[in-house]
Amino acid sequence: MIKGKSRRLQFVVDDLSGVELKRVLLNRQIMSVFLKSGNKTIADLCQITNSSIPTVNSSLSFLLKQGWVLNYGTTESRGGRKPAMYGINPKAGYTISIDLSRNYTSFAVYNLHSVLIDEVCSMPIGIDSKEIVLDRIKESLNNLLIKLSLSRELILGVGIALPGLIDINSGVSYSYDLFNGEPVYRVFETLLELPCFIEHDTRAMALGEKWFGIAGDINNALLINVGTGIGLSMILNGELYRGKSGFAGEFGHINIVSDGQRCYCGKIGCLETVASGSYIANRANSIIGSKQVLDNPLTFSNVIERAVGGDIICIEILEEASEYLAKGLSSVIHIFNPDAVIIGGEMSKGGEFIKSILDYKLSKYTINLMKNDTSILVSKL
């Protein structure tokens, strides 16, 4: 993740050393435990952080005084006095998430218990709309904060997920000229006047699955994101794999049709040209639109809904695209031997219907022993 700095989080380690550095690092560790694992007793925190009771008590006193942590009362005892449970104060701060795709943008506000405040807001413009989308994001977020009566001082940071090649060292996007070669987080910090954190969209999905979803206890998983484009994230040995510069997982741009169509990346026969959501929607509009008048062009989500509902043309289009997806995925399964493949993005809306198609197609191209060693799962996030 490429980061700015949150101005409210008082856990910055710059220019600290010795005892003060250890104290700040422990505060951060305790907050991380609460965020990822929920409420804990002092004994739990001592064990997890390998710290003494007085040391943990001191950190908790600081966090309680600052308003980051609350005492949630006592819990059952294994002998002796009932211990107190401590955890994050959900109203101590809020985060904003922005999903910036090529042709749509969604954003939402969450409290520190990761609970959605109000509803997810969406607009039908994305990165391909150039500078217009930045102005609309700023306007929409300002209106949302006014609607929720939230002070900007309570916003800890803004997390932005976007597609394309993003250098994790410099924060520069090499796929979109919208950012003029500037680090993406810096463009958004100037725009929104809030701390901003950038992540590749498919890797953000994988982190979500690892922290809050079905990949929590899985050490090796591949998450395939089929939406406007196609991406792949790899959780290997429990950690998100990024590659040298953060470019790992450009699954949509492997060559799958040797004499195929030219992809927008400039290469010929990429997987995205025959299996992405954009291709599926365009193909459905071409075939169905030639047979009947459509009130509005079909989207990828519309095609999935129609297929689940029994529309034979949409079923055949998805089966055709899944054939190519399975060919590509079989190679990755053969290389990594993962515990699971997780279907994410818009394609996950197809649920068991999509899972059954892809599962069958993978059986055609994957060594039986390795296929049976890999679970096919559908994201529920």
C-alpha positions as CSV (number, residue, x, y, z in Angstrom):
1,M,0.0,0.0,0.0
2,I,1.3,3.5,-0.9
3,K,0.7,5.8,2.0
4,G,0.3,9.4,3.0
5,K,0.2,10.2,6.7
6,S,-2.8,10.4,9.0
7,R,-2.8,13.6,10.9
8,R,-4.9,12.3,13.8
9,L,-3.1,9.0,14.5
10,Q,-0.6,9.9,17.2
11,F,1.5,6.8,16.6
12,V,4.2,8.3,14.2
13,V,7.7,6.9,14.9
14,D,9.6,9.6,13.0
15,D,12.5,11.0,15.1
16,L,11.7,8.7,18.1
17,S,14.1,6.4,19.9
18,G,14.5,4.3,23.0
19,V,11.7,4.0,25.5
20,E,9.4,6.5,23.6
21,L,9.8,4.5,20.4
22,K,8.9,1.3,22.2
23,R,5.8,2.9,23.7
24,V,4.5,4.2,20.4
25,L,5.2,0.9,18.7
26,L,3.2,-1.0,21.4
27,N,0.3,1.5,21.1
28,R,0.3,0.7,17.4
29,Q,0.4,-3.0,17.9
30,I,-2.4,-3.0,20.4
31,M,-4.6,-0.9,18.1
32,S,-3.8,-3.4,15.3
33,V,-4.8,-6.3,17.5
34,F,-8.2,-4.6,18.3
35,L,-8.8,-3.7,14.7
36,K,-8.1,-7.2,13.3
37,S,-9.2,-9.5,16.2
38,G,-11.7,-7.5,18.3
39,N,-11.9,-6.9,22.0
40,K,-9.2,-8.3,24.3
41,T,-8.4,-8.5,28.0
42,I,-5.1,-7.2,29.4
43,A,-3.9,-10.8,29.8
44,D,-4.7,-11.4,26.1
45,L,-2.7,-8.3,25.1
46,C,0.2,-9.3,27.3
47,Q,0.4,-12.7,25.6
48,I,-0.1,-11.4,22.0
49,T,2.4,-8.5,22.4
50,N,4.8,-10.4,24.7
51,S,4.7,-7.4,27.1
52,S,4.3,-7.2,30.9
53,I,1.1,-6.2,32.6
54,P,2.4,-2.8,33.8
55,T,3.6,-2.0,30.2
56,V,0.2,-2.9,28.7
57,N,-1.7,-1.1,31.4
58,S,0.3,2.0,30.6
59,S,-0.5,1.8,26.9
60,L,-4.2,1.2,27.5
61,S,-4.3,4.2,29.9
62,F,-2.9,6.4,27.2
63,L,-5.3,5.0,24.5
64,L,-8.3,5.4,26.9
65,K,-7.3,9.0,27.7
66,Q,-7.0,9.8,24.0
67,G,-10.4,8.3,23.2
68,W,-9.1,5.5,20.9
69,V,-10.1,2.7,23.2
70,L,-13.1,1.9,25.4
71,N,-13.6,-0.4,28.4
72,Y,-16.4,-2.8,27.3
73,G,-17.0,-4.3,30.7
74,T,-16.1,-7.6,32.2
75,T,-16.0,-11.1,30.7
76,E,-16.1,-14.6,32.1
77,S,-13.3,-15.5,34.4
78,R,-11.3,-18.7,34.4
79,G,-10.7,-18.2,38.1
80,G,-10.6,-15.1,40.3
81,R,-12.0,-11.6,39.4
82,K,-13.6,-11.2,36.1
83,P,-11.3,-9.4,33.7
84,A,-12.2,-6.2,31.8
85,M,-12.5,-6.3,28.0
86,Y,-11.0,-3.4,26.0
87,G,-11.5,-2.5,22.3
88,I,-11.6,0.2,19.7
89,N,-13.9,3.1,20.1
90,P,-15.9,3.0,16.8
91,K,-16.5,6.8,16.9
92,A,-12.9,7.8,17.5
93,G,-12.5,8.2,13.8
94,Y,-13.7,7.3,10.3
95,T,-12.3,6.1,7.1
96,I,-13.4,6.7,3.5
97,S,-13.0,4.1,0.8
98,I,-13.0,4.9,-2.9
99,D,-13.2,2.2,-5.6
100,L,-12.0,4.0,-8.8
101,S,-12.6,1.8,-11.8
102,R,-12.3,2.6,-15.5
103,N,-16.0,3.5,-15.9
104,Y,-17.5,3.8,-12.5
105,T,-16.6,5.1,-9.0
106,S,-18.0,4.0,-5.6
107,F,-17.2,5.4,-2.2
108,A,-18.3,4.9,1.4
109,V,-17.6,5.9,5.0
110,Y,-16.8,3.4,7.7
111,N,-16.3,3.7,11.5
112,L,-13.5,2.0,13.3
113,H,-15.5,-1.2,13.7
114,S,-15.5,-1.4,9.9
115,V,-19.3,-0.7,9.9
116,L,-20.7,1.1,6.9
117,I,-22.1,4.5,7.7
118,D,-25.1,5.4,5.6
119,E,-24.8,3.6,2.2
120,V,-22.3,3.0,-0.6
121,C,-22.5,5.9,-3.2
122,S,-21.8,5.2,-6.8
123,M,-21.5,7.3,-10.0
124,P,-21.2,6.1,-13.6
125,I,-17.9,7.7,-14.4
126,G,-14.4,6.5,-13.7
127,I,-10.7,7.0,-14.7
128,D,-11.6,7.0,-18.4
129,S,-13.6,10.2,-17.8
130,K,-10.2,12.0,-17.1
131,E,-10.3,15.2,-14.9
132,I,-14.1,15.2,-14.7
133,V,-14.0,12.2,-12.3
134,L,-11.7,14.0,-9.8
135,D,-13.9,17.0,-9.6
136,R,-16.9,14.8,-9.1
137,I,-15.2,12.7,-6.4
138,K,-14.3,15.9,-4.4
139,E,-17.8,17.3,-4.8
140,S,-19.5,14.0,-3.8
141,L,-17.4,13.4,-0.8
142,N,-17.8,16.9,0.5
143,N,-21.6,16.5,0.2
144,L,-21.5,13.1,1.9
145,L,-19.5,14.5,4.9
146,I,-22.1,17.3,5.2
147,K,-24.9,14.8,5.0
148,L,-23.4,12.7,7.8
149,S,-22.4,15.7,9.9
150,L,-18.8,14.5,10.1
151,S,-16.0,16.8,10.8
152,R,-13.0,16.4,8.5
153,E,-10.8,16.2,11.6
154,L,-12.5,12.8,12.3
155,I,-11.4,11.4,9.0
156,L,-8.3,9.3,9.6
157,G,-7.6,8.6,5.9
158,V,-9.0,7.8,2.5
159,G,-8.2,4.5,0.9
160,I,-8.3,4.5,-2.9
161,A,-8.3,1.3,-5.0
162,L,-7.7,1.6,-8.7
163,P,-6.6,-0.7,-11.6
164,G,-3.5,-0.6,-13.7
165,L,0.3,-0.6,-13.1
166,I,1.1,1.2,-9.9
167,D,4.7,1.4,-8.8
168,I,4.7,0.6,-5.0
169,N,8.0,2.5,-4.6
170,S,7.1,5.8,-6.2
171,G,3.3,5.6,-6.1
172,V,3.1,6.5,-9.8
173,S,0.5,5.0,-12.1
174,Y,1.9,3.9,-15.4
175,S,-1.5,3.1,-16.9
176,Y,-3.4,6.4,-16.7
177,D,-2.2,9.9,-17.7
178,L,-5.0,11.4,-15.5
179,F,-2.3,11.8,-12.7
180,N,0.3,13.5,-14.9
181,G,3.1,11.3,-13.6
182,E,2.6,12.4,-10.0
183,P,2.3,9.9,-7.1
184,V,-1.4,9.0,-7.1
185,Y,-1.8,9.4,-3.3
186,R,-0.3,13.0,-3.6
187,V,-2.8,13.9,-6.3
188,F,-5.7,12.8,-4.0
189,E,-4.3,14.4,-0.9
190,T,-4.1,17.8,-2.8
191,L,-7.6,17.2,-4.1
192,L,-9.3,16.1,-0.9
193,E,-7.1,17.7,1.7
194,L,-7.0,14.4,3.7
195,P,-4.4,11.7,4.2
196,C,-4.7,9.2,1.3
197,F,-3.6,5.6,0.8
198,I,-3.4,3.9,-2.6
199,E,-3.8,0.2,-3.4
200,H,-4.2,-1.8,-6.6
201,D,-7.9,-2.8,-6.9
202,T,-7.4,-6.5,-7.0
203,R,-4.8,-6.5,-4.2
204,A,-7.3,-4.5,-2.1
205,M,-9.8,-7.2,-2.7
206,A,-7.3,-9.9,-1.6
207,L,-6.5,-7.9,1.6
208,G,-10.2,-7.6,2.3
209,E,-10.6,-11.4,1.9
210,K,-7.6,-12.0,4.2
211,W,-8.7,-9.6,6.9
212,F,-12.5,-9.9,6.8
213,G,-13.5,-12.6,4.3
214,I,-13.1,-16.2,3.4
215,A,-9.3,-16.2,3.1
216,G,-8.7,-15.5,6.8
217,D,-7.4,-19.0,7.5
218,I,-6.0,-19.8,4.0
219,N,-2.3,-19.6,3.6
220,N,-2.1,-19.8,-0.2
221,A,-4.9,-18.4,-2.3
222,L,-5.4,-16.9,-5.7
223,L,-8.1,-14.2,-6.1
224,I,-9.3,-13.5,-9.6
225,N,-11.1,-10.2,-10.1
226,V,-13.3,-10.2,-13.2
227,G,-14.9,-6.8,-13.7
228,T,-14.2,-4.2,-16.4
229,G,-10.9,-5.9,-16.8
230,I,-9.2,-9.0,-15.2
231,G,-6.8,-9.0,-12.3
232,L,-5.2,-11.6,-10.1
233,S,-3.8,-11.4,-6.5
234,M,-1.7,-14.0,-4.8
235,I,-1.7,-14.7,-1.1
236,L,1.4,-16.9,-0.6
237,N,2.4,-18.3,2.8
238,G,-0.2,-16.0,4.4
239,E,1.2,-12.8,2.8
240,L,0.1,-10.7,-0.1
241,Y,2.6,-11.1,-3.0
242,R,3.3,-7.9,-4.9
243,G,6.4,-8.5,-7.0
244,K,9.5,-6.3,-7.3
245,S,7.6,-3.0,-8.2
246,G,4.1,-4.0,-7.3
247,F,3.1,-5.1,-10.9
248,A,2.5,-8.8,-10.1
249,G,-0.9,-10.2,-11.1
250,E,-1.5,-8.7,-14.5
251,F,-3.4,-11.9,-15.3
252,G,-5.7,-10.2,-17.8
253,H,-2.7,-9.5,-20.1
254,I,-1.4,-13.1,-20.5
255,N,-1.6,-14.2,-24.2
256,I,-4.5,-16.6,-24.6
257,V,-5.4,-16.3,-28.3
258,S,-2.3,-16.2,-30.5
259,D,-4.1,-14.5,-33.4
260,G,-6.6,-12.6,-31.4
261,Q,-7.8,-9.0,-31.0
262,R,-5.5,-6.2,-30.1
263,C,-5.8,-5.3,-26.4
264,Y,-5.8,-1.7,-25.1
265,C,-2.4,-2.5,-23.6
266,G,-1.1,-2.8,-27.2
267,K,-0.5,-6.5,-27.2
268,I,-2.4,-9.2,-29.2
269,G,-4.8,-11.8,-27.8
270,C,-4.8,-10.9,-24.1
271,L,-7.2,-12.7,-21.8
272,E,-9.1,-9.5,-21.3
273,T,-10.0,-9.4,-25.0
274,V,-12.1,-12.6,-24.7
275,A,-13.1,-12.9,-21.0
276,S,-13.3,-9.5,-19.3
277,G,-16.6,-7.9,-18.1
278,S,-16.3,-5.3,-20.9
279,Y,-15.9,-8.0,-23.5
280,I,-18.8,-10.0,-22.1
281,A,-21.1,-7.0,-22.0
282,N,-20.2,-5.9,-25.5
283,R,-20.8,-9.4,-26.9
284,A,-24.1,-9.7,-25.2
285,N,-25.2,-6.3,-26.6
286,S,-24.1,-7.3,-30.1
287,I,-26.0,-10.6,-30.1
288,I,-29.1,-9.8,-28.1
289,G,-29.3,-6.3,-29.5
290,S,-29.5,-7.7,-33.0
291,K,-32.5,-9.8,-32.0
292,Q,-34.5,-7.3,-29.8
293,V,-34.6,-3.7,-28.9
294,L,-32.9,-3.0,-25.6
295,D,-34.0,-0.1,-23.5
296,N,-30.4,0.4,-22.2
297,P,-27.2,-1.3,-23.1
298,L,-26.5,-4.4,-21.0
299,T,-23.8,-4.3,-18.4
300,F,-21.7,-7.2,-17.2
301,S,-23.9,-7.4,-14.1
302,N,-27.0,-7.6,-16.3
303,V,-25.5,-10.5,-18.3
304,I,-24.8,-12.4,-15.1
305,E,-28.3,-11.8,-13.8
306,R,-29.8,-12.9,-17.1
307,A,-27.6,-16.1,-17.1
308,V,-28.6,-17.0,-13.6
309,G,-32.2,-16.5,-14.6
310,G,-31.9,-18.9,-17.5
311,D,-31.2,-16.7,-20.5
312,I,-29.5,-19.2,-22.9
313,I,-27.6,-16.6,-24.9
314,C,-26.1,-15.1,-21.7
315,I,-25.3,-18.6,-20.4
316,E,-23.4,-19.4,-23.6
317,I,-21.5,-16.1,-23.5
318,L,-20.4,-16.7,-19.9
319,E,-19.4,-20.3,-20.7
320,E,-17.3,-19.1,-23.7
321,A,-15.5,-16.6,-21.5
322,S,-15.1,-19.1,-18.7
323,E,-13.3,-21.4,-21.1
324,Y,-10.6,-18.9,-21.6
325,L,-10.5,-18.0,-17.9
326,A,-10.0,-21.7,-17.0
327,K,-7.2,-22.1,-19.5
328,G,-5.3,-19.2,-17.9
329,L,-6.1,-20.2,-14.3
330,S,-5.0,-23.8,-14.9
331,S,-1.5,-22.5,-15.6
332,V,-1.4,-20.5,-12.4
333,I,-2.8,-23.4,-10.4
334,H,0.0,-25.7,-11.9
335,I,2.6,-23.1,-10.8
336,F,1.4,-22.2,-7.3
337,N,-0.6,-25.2,-6.1
338,P,-2.9,-22.9,-4.0
339,D,-5.3,-24.0,-1.3
340,A,-8.1,-22.0,-3.0
341,V,-9.1,-19.9,-6.0
342,I,-11.4,-17.1,-5.0
343,I,-13.8,-15.6,-7.6
344,G,-14.1,-11.9,-6.9
345,G,-15.2,-8.7,-8.6
346,E,-18.5,-8.4,-10.5
347,M,-18.3,-12.0,-11.5
348,S,-18.9,-13.1,-7.9
349,K,-22.5,-11.9,-8.3
350,G,-23.1,-15.1,-10.2
351,G,-22.5,-17.1,-7.0
352,E,-22.8,-20.9,-7.3
353,F,-23.8,-20.6,-11.0
354,I,-20.4,-19.1,-11.9
355,K,-18.6,-21.4,-9.6
356,S,-20.0,-24.5,-11.2
357,I,-19.1,-23.3,-14.7
358,L,-15.6,-22.4,-13.8
359,D,-15.1,-25.6,-11.7
360,Y,-16.1,-27.7,-14.7
361,K,-14.0,-25.8,-17.2
362,L,-10.9,-26.1,-14.9
363,S,-11.3,-29.9,-14.9
364,K,-10.6,-29.8,-18.6
365,Y,-7.2,-28.1,-18.3
366,T,-5.9,-28.8,-14.8
367,I,-4.1,-32.0,-13.7
368,N,-6.7,-33.9,-11.7
369,L,-4.7,-34.2,-8.5
370,M,-3.9,-30.5,-8.4
371,K,-7.5,-29.6,-9.4
372,N,-8.9,-31.7,-6.5
373,D,-6.3,-30.0,-4.2
374,T,-7.7,-26.6,-4.9
375,S,-11.0,-25.3,-3.6
376,I,-13.1,-22.9,-5.8
377,L,-14.7,-20.3,-3.6
378,V,-16.9,-17.2,-4.3
379,S,-16.2,-14.0,-2.5
380,K,-19.1,-12.7,-0.3
381,L,-17.6,-9.3,0.3
